[in-house]
Amino acid sequence: MRPRTTTRTNWIVGSVAAAVLVAGGITAAVAATDGSDSGGPPPSSSADAGFARDMAVHHQQAVEMSYIVRDRTDDEEVRRLAYDIAQTQANQRGMLLGWLDLWELPKVPEGAPMEWMGMGDAPAGEDGALMPGMATNAELARLGELKGKKAEVLYLRLMTRHHRGGVHMAQGCVERCGVDVERRLARGMVESQESEIALMASMLKARGAGV
């Protein structure tokens, strides 16, 4: 059996490589649509740019949490879910950052998180989390300390909350974004993450835990 560190390294490398390939393809697709519906790239203050920046950050934490739990449990169901989430969100993050490159816009948020949704003055997530739904540093550290069923339950709870925040943000893009292909990606995020929320609820129930 290979050491976990080697397995995790291969998993990370695979996610990054996939994200780079997908980002290249999606950048070409966006270039073919000539940016926003009004023609040309969206401005830095637009919902399109704000969503790309904020969701890239949001996705990065989901990938990180999935890497953590994969090393804390041998349960194949949870490891498979974590792998799927990490692969999907790493790829989508590559798309979002690829669009920002194409539009020649900064990748670092210029204002408060989710300001493009009219939430710039709203509090961040719970206990200092950067955005609603995101885990705190203390929660991530706790996840890294647990093993087995306890790690599984905490991961499923944190990811359920994380997905709910992601769905809220993606719905904001569906309503506000001007780039058609970006709206389609956001709709896909809503559908897939709502499906995973339902799956995680059943997984928590099977482990005798609630959300």
N, C-alpha and C positions, 0 to 999 in steps of 0.2 A: 504493500500500500504506500502510495507516495505521500510525502510530508504535506500537511495542510498548507504550509507556506508556499510550496511550489504550486499546488492546486489553485490557491487564491491568486497567485501571480499570473498564472495562465488565464484565469477567469477575467482578471482586470485587463490584461493585454488584449484578449479577445473582444471585450466590450469596447475598448478604445479604438481598435482597428475597425470594428464594424461601424462605429460612430463616424470615423473619418470617411469611410466609403459612402455611407448614406448621406453625409453632409455634402460631399461632392456632387452626388446625383441630384439631391434636392436643390442645391444652389443653381445647377443648370436649369432645373425645372422652373424655379422662380425667375431666373433671368429671361426665360422664354415668355413669361407672362408680363414682363416689363414692370415689376414691382406692384404698386398699389393699383386699385381699380381706376384711380384718376390718372394713372400714368406716372412713371418715374418712381424712385424709391420713397418710402414714407419718411417724414421728418423724425428727428430724434425724440421729440416730445409726443409722438403718436402712440396710440394703443398698440400698434403692431410692434414698435420697438420696445415699449415697456413690457409687453407680454413676453417677448423673446428673451429679454434680460432676466426678468423675474422668474419665469418658468425654468430657465436654464439653471438658476440657483436652486430652485425648489427641487428639480430633478436630481441635481448633484447629491443632495442629502438622501434622497430615496435610494440612490445607487450605493452611497456609503453605508446606510443602514442594512441594505441587503448583503453587502460584503461582510459586515460584522456578524449577522445572524448565521450566515452560511458556515462560519467557523465555530459557532457556539452550539450547534445541534447536529445530530445524525439523522433527524427525521427527514425522509426523502420528500414528503409532501411540502414541507416548509422550505426546504432547500430548492426544490423545483420552482416554487412560487417566487422565492427571492431571486433566483437566476433569471426568470422571465421578466421580473420587474427591472432588474439591473440592466438587462440587455435592451429592453424596450426604451427605458428612460435615458440610457446612455445614447442610443441612436437618435432619439428625439432631441436630446440636448445638442447633439452634433448638428442637427438641422437648424435649430434656433440660432446657434452661434454662427453657422454658415450664412444664414440670412443677414445677420448683423455685419458680417464681413462683406457680403455682396452689396449691402446698402452703405458701406463705409461709415458705420455708426459705432460709437463706443460700446463695449460689452459691459462696462461697469455702470450700474444705475446712477443716473445724474440727480435724482431726487429721492424722495422716500419710497420704499417698496410699495408697489401697487397704487402709486399715485395716479397712474393712468386710468385706474378704476374709480377714481374719486375717493380713495381711501388713504390719501397721504397724511391726513390728520388723525386717522384712527390708530388705536394702539396696535402694536405688533402682536405676535402670537403669545401664547401663555408663557408666563415666567421668563420674558425676555427673548423668546424665539423670534427669529428675523421676520417671519411672515406667519399669518394664521395657518395652522395645520403642521407647521414645522416643529421638529423636536428640539429641545434645549440641549446644550452641551452636557448638562447633568444627566439627562435621559439617555443620551448616546453613550456616556460613560457607564451608566448602569447596565445598558444592553450588553456592553463589552465585558461586564463582570459575570453575568448570568450564564447558565448552561442548561441544556436540555429543555424540558417543558416550560420552565420559567422564562427562558430566553425566547422561546417560540411565542408565548402569550404576550410578552411585552412587545416583541416585534410586530405581531399582528395588530395589537392595539395602536401602536405608534403609526404603523403604516395605514391603518384605517383612517386615523385622524389626518394624516398627511395627504391621503387621497381625497378626502373631503375638501381640504383646502385647495388642492389642485383642481378639482372639479369646479369649485367656485371661481377660480381664476380663469380656467378654460372657458367657462360660460361667459365670463366677462369679455374674452376675446371674440367669441362667436357674435356677441352683440355689438362690439366696438371696432374690431379690426377691419382694415380696408383691403388687405391683401387676401385674395380669394383662397390661395393654397394654404395660407396660415389659418384661416377660418376652418378649412376642412380638417387640418391637423388638430385644431382645438376641439372640433366636434368628435373626432376619433378618440381624443383623450377623455372626454366626458363619458363616452360609451364604454370604453375599456376599463376605466377606473371605477365606474359605478358597478360594472360586472365583478371586478376584483374585490370591491367593498362587500358585495353579497357573498362572494366566496370566502372571504376572511371571516365574516360573521359566522358562517357554518363551521369553519375550522376552529374558531374560538369556542363555539358551542360544544364541539366534539371534545374539546379539552377541558370542559367544565368551567369555562370562563366567559364573562360578558365583555362587551366592547367598552 
